[in-house]
């Protein structure tokens, strides 16, 4: 009986350990970072400063906004590829519009390879900047398939384009097949019309009672960078952090750790 008891304890311990390990590995760290097209707040061009913010936060998935592809102002660099190389992550770029001899848009970096991707153009008024939402689908190291979206909404004071853009995002992604994370510079504050429309479909990760500001990085005054997810009951927020690096960009990077729950 003594040996049976000890064996039972050992099995129970191993089972608990296995469950703890599974729980730990079902967490995903995601980062949203507007990188100011490779410039810094010092007026120079320093991709290593951006890469260091990413490496130090150690995310699994990164949504980058204000990403240049072969533009003159970015010295003809492919910023997504360069930052992927500097951070040892897979990279993909999605064009929102032609710009300055190259292209301008969104990018995603990932510790996991992409099994699919799509670039969704978002509506905009004539004469205003085109915007896009880049979606990638990945298989995590714990075997689940998830989708991850990075976007950058219109920045103008007039909210008409932002409102039409969030309605498009909801229409396209609300019925996604896989658990989905939406990230990006949404250029509006909690409680605004655009954010409220998004939150009809998406669950936000920020503290509603005390939203931590993300812009500008030197002295943050307002929250405009976000991580949201759906379905709401498929995820749990483990941790959230606003990373204040005053040089790498005029935006703070926003890091959120999520747990993917059992179905």
C-alpha positions as CSV (number, residue, x, y, z in Angstrom):
1,X,0.0,0.0,0.0
2,X,2.9,2.3,0.8
3,X,4.3,1.9,-2.7
4,X,0.9,2.4,-4.3
5,X,0.4,5.6,-2.3
6,X,3.9,6.9,-3.4
7,X,3.2,6.0,-7.0
8,X,-0.2,7.8,-6.9
9,X,1.5,10.9,-5.5
10,X,4.1,10.8,-8.2
11,X,1.5,10.4,-11.0
12,X,-0.5,13.3,-9.5
13,X,2.6,15.5,-9.3
14,X,3.5,14.7,-12.9
15,X,0.0,15.4,-14.0
16,X,-0.1,18.7,-12.2
17,X,3.3,19.6,-13.6
18,X,2.1,18.7,-17.1
19,X,-1.0,20.9,-16.7
20,X,1.1,23.8,-15.4
21,X,3.5,23.5,-18.3
22,X,0.6,23.4,-20.8
23,X,-0.9,26.5,-19.1
24,X,2.4,28.3,-19.2
25,X,2.9,27.5,-22.9
26,X,-0.6,28.5,-23.9
27,X,0.4,32.2,-23.2
28,X,1.1,34.5,-26.1
29,X,3.0,37.8,-25.9
30,X,1.9,40.4,-28.5
31,X,3.4,43.8,-29.2
32,X,1.9,46.7,-31.0
33,X,4.5,49.3,-32.1
34,X,4.2,52.3,-34.4
35,X,7.8,52.7,-35.6
36,X,7.7,56.2,-37.2
37,X,8.9,54.8,-40.5
38,X,12.3,53.9,-39.1
39,X,13.1,57.4,-37.8
40,X,13.6,58.2,-34.1
41,X,12.6,61.1,-31.9
42,X,16.2,62.3,-32.3
43,X,15.6,62.9,-36.0
44,X,18.0,60.1,-37.1
45,X,17.4,56.7,-38.6
46,X,18.2,53.8,-36.3
47,X,16.6,50.4,-36.9
48,X,18.7,48.9,-34.0
49,X,16.9,51.2,-31.5
50,X,13.6,49.8,-32.7
51,X,14.8,46.2,-32.8
52,X,16.2,46.5,-29.3
53,X,12.7,47.5,-27.9
54,X,11.3,44.4,-29.6
55,X,14.0,42.0,-28.4
56,X,13.9,43.3,-24.8
57,X,10.1,42.7,-24.7
58,X,10.5,39.2,-26.2
59,X,7.1,39.0,-27.9
60,X,5.8,36.1,-29.9
61,X,3.9,38.4,-32.4
62,X,4.5,42.0,-33.3
63,X,2.3,44.4,-35.2
64,X,4.2,47.3,-36.7
65,X,2.7,50.5,-38.1
66,X,4.2,53.2,-40.2
67,X,6.4,50.7,-42.0
68,X,8.3,51.8,-45.2
69,X,9.2,49.5,-48.0
70,X,12.0,50.8,-50.3
71,X,11.1,54.4,-49.8
72,X,13.6,57.2,-50.2
73,X,13.1,58.5,-46.7
74,X,13.9,55.1,-45.3
75,X,17.1,54.9,-47.4
76,X,15.5,52.2,-49.6
77,X,15.4,49.7,-46.8
78,X,12.7,47.0,-46.6
79,X,12.0,47.8,-42.9
80,X,10.0,44.6,-42.2
81,X,12.7,42.3,-43.5
82,X,15.4,44.3,-41.7
83,X,13.6,44.2,-38.4
84,X,12.8,40.5,-38.9
85,X,16.5,39.9,-39.4
86,X,17.6,42.0,-36.4
87,X,15.1,40.2,-34.1
88,X,15.3,36.7,-35.6
89,X,11.6,36.7,-36.4
90,X,9.6,35.9,-39.6
91,X,8.4,39.1,-41.3
92,X,5.7,40.1,-43.7
93,X,4.8,43.5,-45.1
94,X,1.4,44.7,-46.4
95,X,1.1,47.9,-48.6
96,X,-1.5,50.5,-47.7
97,X,-0.3,52.9,-50.4
98,X,2.6,53.8,-52.7
99,X,4.8,56.4,-51.2
100,X,8.1,58.3,-51.8
101,X,9.5,55.9,-54.4
102,X,8.4,52.8,-52.5
103,X,5.5,51.7,-50.4
104,X,4.0,52.4,-46.9
105,X,1.9,50.2,-44.7
106,X,1.8,47.5,-42.0
107,X,4.1,44.7,-41.0
108,X,4.0,41.7,-38.7
109,X,6.9,39.9,-37.1
110,X,6.4,36.4,-35.7
111,X,8.3,33.7,-33.8
112,X,6.2,31.2,-35.8
113,X,6.0,30.8,-39.6
114,X,2.9,32.1,-41.4
115,X,0.5,29.5,-42.8
116,X,-1.6,32.2,-44.5
117,X,-2.0,36.0,-44.8
118,X,-4.2,38.6,-46.3
119,X,-4.1,42.3,-46.7
120,X,-7.5,44.0,-46.3
121,X,-7.8,47.6,-47.7
122,X,-9.8,49.8,-45.5
123,X,-12.2,52.5,-46.7
124,X,-11.1,56.1,-46.8
125,X,-12.4,59.4,-48.1
126,X,-11.0,60.8,-51.4
127,X,-7.8,62.6,-50.8
128,X,-7.1,60.9,-47.4
129,X,-4.4,58.3,-46.8
130,X,-5.3,54.7,-47.6
131,X,-5.2,52.3,-44.7
132,X,-5.0,48.5,-44.4
133,X,-5.4,45.6,-42.0
134,X,-2.8,42.8,-42.3
135,X,-3.9,39.4,-41.0
136,X,-1.6,36.4,-40.6
137,X,-2.5,32.9,-39.4
138,X,0.1,30.9,-37.4
139,X,0.3,27.7,-35.5
140,X,1.7,28.3,-32.1
141,X,4.3,26.1,-30.4
142,X,1.5,24.6,-28.3
143,X,-0.3,23.5,-31.4
144,X,-3.2,26.0,-31.7
145,X,-4.0,27.9,-34.8
146,X,-4.7,31.6,-34.2
147,X,-5.0,34.7,-36.4
148,X,-3.3,38.0,-35.7
149,X,-4.2,41.4,-37.2
150,X,-2.2,44.6,-37.3
151,X,-3.7,47.8,-38.5
152,X,-3.3,51.6,-38.4
153,X,-6.4,53.7,-38.6
154,X,-6.9,57.2,-40.0
155,X,-5.3,60.0,-37.9
156,X,-7.5,63.0,-38.8
157,X,-9.6,64.8,-36.3
158,X,-12.7,64.2,-38.4
159,X,-13.6,60.6,-37.4
160,X,-15.5,59.7,-40.5
161,X,-12.8,57.5,-42.0
162,X,-11.9,55.8,-38.6
163,X,-15.6,54.9,-38.1
164,X,-15.9,53.4,-41.6
165,X,-12.6,51.6,-41.1
166,X,-13.6,50.0,-37.8
167,X,-17.0,48.9,-39.3
168,X,-15.0,47.2,-42.1
169,X,-12.8,45.5,-39.6
170,X,-15.8,44.2,-37.7
171,X,-17.5,43.0,-40.9
172,X,-14.4,41.2,-42.2
173,X,-13.1,39.5,-39.1
174,X,-16.0,39.1,-36.6
175,X,-16.7,35.5,-37.8
176,X,-13.0,34.4,-38.0
177,X,-12.5,30.7,-37.9
178,X,-9.7,30.9,-35.4
179,X,-9.2,32.8,-32.1
180,X,-8.0,36.2,-33.2
181,X,-6.0,39.1,-31.9
182,X,-6.4,42.6,-33.2
183,X,-3.6,45.1,-32.6
184,X,-2.5,48.5,-33.8
185,X,-2.4,52.3,-33.7
186,X,-6.1,53.1,-33.8
187,X,-5.7,56.9,-33.5
188,X,-8.5,57.3,-31.1
189,X,-9.1,57.1,-27.3
190,X,-11.2,54.8,-25.2
191,X,-14.8,55.8,-25.2
192,X,-14.6,57.4,-28.7
193,X,-17.1,56.4,-31.3
194,X,-14.6,54.3,-33.3
195,X,-13.3,52.4,-30.3
196,X,-16.8,51.8,-29.0
197,X,-17.8,50.3,-32.4
198,X,-14.8,48.0,-32.3
199,X,-15.6,46.9,-28.7
200,X,-19.0,45.7,-29.8
201,X,-17.2,42.8,-31.4
202,X,-13.7,42.8,-29.8
203,X,-12.7,42.5,-26.1
204,X,-10.1,45.1,-25.2
205,X,-7.0,44.3,-23.1
206,X,-6.6,47.7,-21.4
207,X,-7.9,48.6,-17.9
208,X,-11.1,50.3,-18.6
209,X,-11.0,52.1,-15.2
210,X,-7.5,53.5,-15.8
211,X,-6.3,53.3,-19.5
212,X,-2.6,53.8,-19.6
213,X,-1.6,56.4,-22.2
214,X,0.7,55.3,-25.1
215,X,1.4,58.6,-26.9
216,X,3.6,60.6,-27.2
217,X,6.5,58.4,-25.9
218,X,8.3,61.4,-24.3
219,X,5.3,62.2,-22.1
220,X,2.3,60.0,-22.8
221,X,-1.0,61.7,-22.5
222,X,-3.5,59.6,-24.4
223,X,-4.1,55.9,-25.2
224,X,-4.3,55.3,-29.0
225,X,-2.4,51.9,-29.3
226,X,-4.4,48.7,-28.6
227,X,-4.6,45.0,-28.3
228,X,-8.0,43.4,-28.6
229,X,-9.2,39.8,-29.1
230,X,-12.1,37.6,-30.0
231,X,-14.0,35.5,-29.0
232,X,-13.9,37.2,-25.6
233,X,-14.2,33.9,-23.7
234,X,-11.3,32.3,-25.6
235,X,-8.7,34.6,-24.1
236,X,-7.6,36.0,-20.7
237,X,-5.3,38.9,-20.1
238,X,-2.3,37.9,-18.0
239,X,-0.3,41.1,-18.2
240,X,-0.2,44.5,-20.0
241,X,2.7,46.9,-20.2
242,X,3.3,50.3,-21.9
243,X,7.0,50.4,-22.9
244,X,8.3,53.9,-22.7
245,X,11.3,54.2,-24.9
246,X,11.6,57.9,-25.6
247,X,14.0,57.5,-28.6
248,X,13.0,54.6,-30.7
249,X,9.6,56.1,-31.7
250,X,7.1,58.8,-30.9
251,X,4.8,56.0,-29.7
252,X,5.2,53.7,-26.7
253,X,5.2,50.1,-27.6
254,X,2.2,48.2,-26.0
255,X,2.9,44.7,-24.8
256,X,0.2,42.3,-23.7
257,X,0.4,38.7,-22.5
258,X,-2.7,36.7,-23.3
259,X,-3.6,33.1,-22.3
260,X,-5.5,31.0,-24.8
261,X,-8.1,29.2,-22.8
262,X,-9.3,25.6,-23.3
263,X,-12.4,25.3,-25.5
